[in-house]
Amino acid sequence: MELLRLDELSHGLANLSMFPCFDVAHYVVSIMALREQPGALEVSRVSPLACWFSSMLFCFGGAVLSGIMLAEPPVAPLSNSTNILLASLTWYLVFYCPMDLVYCCAAMLPLRLLLSGMKEVTRTWKVLGGVAQAHGKYKDSLLVMVANGWAKGAGGGLLRNFEQLVRGVWKPETNELLKMSYPTKVTLMGAVLFALQHTHYLPLKKRHLMLIYTVFTVVNKSRMMLTGSTSSPFAAIESAVYKTLFAGHAPYRALPSDGNKACVDNGTTSTKEFSKNGEAGSPDGAQGRPPKEEAEPGETDTASCKKND
């Protein structure tokens, strides 16, 4: 960093205040994301209270989830009246501004690009704050620090099912743990990196790691918005890890069908053998019919195969 003359820039980022400009950008982008959810605009006209509550979950969901994980009051983030008023004013302007001026202006690509970049800066501070908060209580627990940093940085996405339930929507298949979105993935990566740095497993200064992580998230988010791409930069790594560790063996997936095929083959073979024996055997067999008191071998084998299956 010193060779690249970026040390002063990392100092400036570490001392940067998030209030009010970066916080407002976070509120605007989060509430716009809520408004663009299917059915959210209709809910805002039917029940403004439900819409407001959903917006607060989008804005403060990370702090709420982090408080629940660390056995702290989940309503503690709502005690900051200034932030709540600022987020509520943003919610009102995004949803109810006359002529929809605020949303239309914020949706313009240059301004939205700027706001999204500022939101990514706040993500760095949220993840770092969650890791530091967990480190204060559980100094030797790397997993707790990662989990709390992840929750604080991506709480809005992790609480998506509860937020949808507030709006009268129930879609359990959208659970972030089943199919993680890019913000959730990049937040998890940041939580791991900052937790390793906090426990001195990663030989980097905190301000340097903050600068590297912030530049990565801002640049990648801008690239995705400019190109209209939804593909994650981690897709190749995820695919390789999945195929190596979690894909399993193909023969195990083929076992049930092979077993059925074996049962059918056994039944056919037994029937053919009986037919040959019947032709050379007793008078009843000469007519191609088995004795009435004995069951057909083919049927017995097939039934046993079905029972075994």
N, C-alpha and C positions, 0 to 999 in steps of 0.2 A: 504493500500500500504506500509506503514511504517513497519507494523507487518510482511509482506511478504518480506520485504527488496527489494521492487521494486521501491522505490522512486528515487533512483539514476538512475535506468534504464529509468524511465519516464523523468527525467531531461535530460539524454543523448539524448532521442528521440526528446524532444522539441527543443534541440539545434542542431539537426542534419541538415547538409546542403544537399539540394537536388541536387545541381549542383556540378559536372557534372554526377556523377555515376548513381544516381537514375533517373535523367532526361533522360539519354541515355537509361536506361532500359525501361522507359515509352515509348520512341520513338520506340525502337525495337519491343516491344510487340504490340504496336498499329499498326505499319506498317505491321507486320506479320499478324495481324488479318485482315487488309485490303487485303493483298495478298491472303489470304485464302478465300476471298469472291468469289462467282461464277462469272467468267468473268473478274475479276480484272487483272489477268495476261495477258489476251488478250488485254485489254485496255492499259496496260503499253507498249505493243509493237506497238500499233496503234497510241496512243496519250500520250507520256510521260508527257506533260503539264497537261492533265486532271488527270493522275495518281498522279503527284506531288501535285496538288491542293487537291485531295481527301486525300492524306497522311497528308497534313497540317491540314485538318479538323479533321482527327483522332487524331492528336497530340495536336492541340490547339483549338479544337471545344468548350471545356468548357469555356475558356477565352473569346472566341468570343461571345458565347451565353450570358455569364454573362455581357459583355460590352453592348450588345443590351438591356438587361433587365434593366440595371441601367442608360440607356441613355448616355453611354460613347462610344467613337469611337470603332467600332468592329474591326478595323485594328490595334488597339493599341498593341495587342500581337505580331503582325508581326514587330513591331518597334525594338524588341530586336534581333539585327543582329546575335549575338552569338548563341542564341537558334535556330534561323531559319537555320543558316548554319549547325549546329549540326544535326538538324532534316532532313535537305536536304541530308547531307552526309549519314545518316542512311538509308534514302529512297533509295538512289542510290545503296548502298551496298546490301540491302535486295532484290531489284528487278533486278539489273544489274551486280552484282559481277561475275567475271569469274568463271565458273564451279559451280556457285551457292553456293559458300563455306559459306558465311555468314548466309544465310537462313538455310542451312543444319546443320550447327553447332548450331545455336540458337534454332533449332527445336528439338535438342536432349533433352530428358526428364530432366536430372539433371540441365542443363543450363537453359532450359525454365522454370523450377520450380523456380530457383533462380531469373530470370528476372521477372517472374510474381509476386513473393513475393515483390520484390523491387517496382514494379508498384503499388501494393496495399499500400505501404508506401506513395507513392506520392499521392494516392487518399485521404489519411487522410489530408495531407497538402492542397490539392486543396479544399476539402470541408470546412475545417477550414478557409482557406483564403476567400472563397466566403461568408461565414457567417459573418466574421469580416468586410469584405468590405461593405456588406449591413447594418451591425450594425452601421458603421460610418455615413451612410446617413439617415437611418431610425431606430432610436434607439428603438422605442417602437413597431415596426412592426415585430412580430414573423413570420408571413407568408412570408414576403419579405426575411427575413434571410434564412428561409428554402428553398424557391424557388431559391434564388441565390446560396446557397451552393450546392443544387442539380444540378443546371445548370453547375456550375463550375467543379463539380466532375464527372458528367456523360454527359457532353455536346456532346461528340463524338457520343454517342448512341442516344441522343435526336435529333441530327441533321442528323440522318442516312438517312432520305428520301431525304434531300437536297444533301447529299454526293452521294447517288445513282444516283440522277439526273445528277450530274456532269459526272458520268461514263455512262450516257445514259440508265439508268435503272429506271423504275418507278414502285414501289411496295408499294402502300399506306397501304396494309395490314400488312406491317412490322413496322408500327408506334409503337414506344416504349410506347405510352400512351394506345394503344389497348392491347398490350401484352408485359409487361415489362420483360426484361431479368434480370438475377441475379445481374450484376454490377449496373444496374439502381436502383434496389430495395435496395441493400445494401448502395448505395450512398444516397438515400432518407432517409433511417434509420439514417445514420450518420449526415445528414443535420438537422434532427429533434433533435437528441441528442445534437449536438453542439450549435444549436440555443437555446435549453432549458438551456444549461449550461451558455451561454452568457447572458441570461436574468435572471440568478440566480434562475430559477425554478428547476434546477437539482443540488443538493448539492454535486458537485464534482469539484476538481481542474481540470483546463484545461489539464495539462500535464498528469494527471491520466486518464482522459477520452480518450486522444489521445493514450495512451498505450493500454488501454482495447480495443478500437475500432480497432487499428492496428493489435493487436494479433488476434482478432476475424476474421478480413478479410484475413489475411495472412494464418492462420491455415485452414480456411474454403476453401479458394481458392486452397491450396495445397491438401486438402482432395479430392476436386472435380477432380483435375487433376490426382491424383494417382489412384483413383477408377474409373475414366472415367464416373463419375456421372454428370448428368445435372440437377438433382432435386434441388430445392431451399430449404434451411433450414427453410424458412418461409412458406412452403407449408401447413403444418397442421394448422398454425394460420390463413393463408389466407382463407383456406377452411371453418374453423369454423366461421370466421367473415362474409364471403360471405353468408353462409347458414343462419346465424342469422339475418343479416341486409338487404341483397340485393337479396335474392332468390325469395321473393314474395310469394303469396299464390297460391297453386295448383288449387283451385276452379276458380280463375280468368282466368287461362290459359284454363280451360275447358269450359268457358262460350260459345264461338262461336259454338263448336260442339254440346253442349247441346241444344242451340237454334235451330240449324238445325234439330236435332232429334225431338224436340218438334213440329216444323212446319210439319215435315213429319207425325208424329203421329196424329196431328190434321186433316191433310188432309185425312188420311186413315180412321179415325173414322168418319168423316163427310160423306165420300163415303159409308161406311158401313151403316150408319144410313139412308142415302137416299135410298139405295137399299131396306132396310126393309120397308121404307115408300112407296116406289114405288110399291112394291108387294101388299100392302094393300090399295092403294089409287085409283086414277082415272084409266080409261081404258088405257091411255097411260102408266101409271105406271105399270099396270098389265102386259104389254108386256116387262117391264124392261127398258123402255126408258122414259126420262123426257120430259115434254112439250118443244116444239121448242123455245117458246118465253122466257123461263126461263133458266138461266145458272145453271149448275150443282153445287150443294153446295160444293162438294169436290174440284172442280176446283177453286171456288171462295176463299175458305179458303187457298188452296195452293198458289194461286197467291198473296193473302194478306200477307201470311207469307214471300214469296220471296221479296215482296215490303218492308216489315218491316225490313228484313235482310239487 
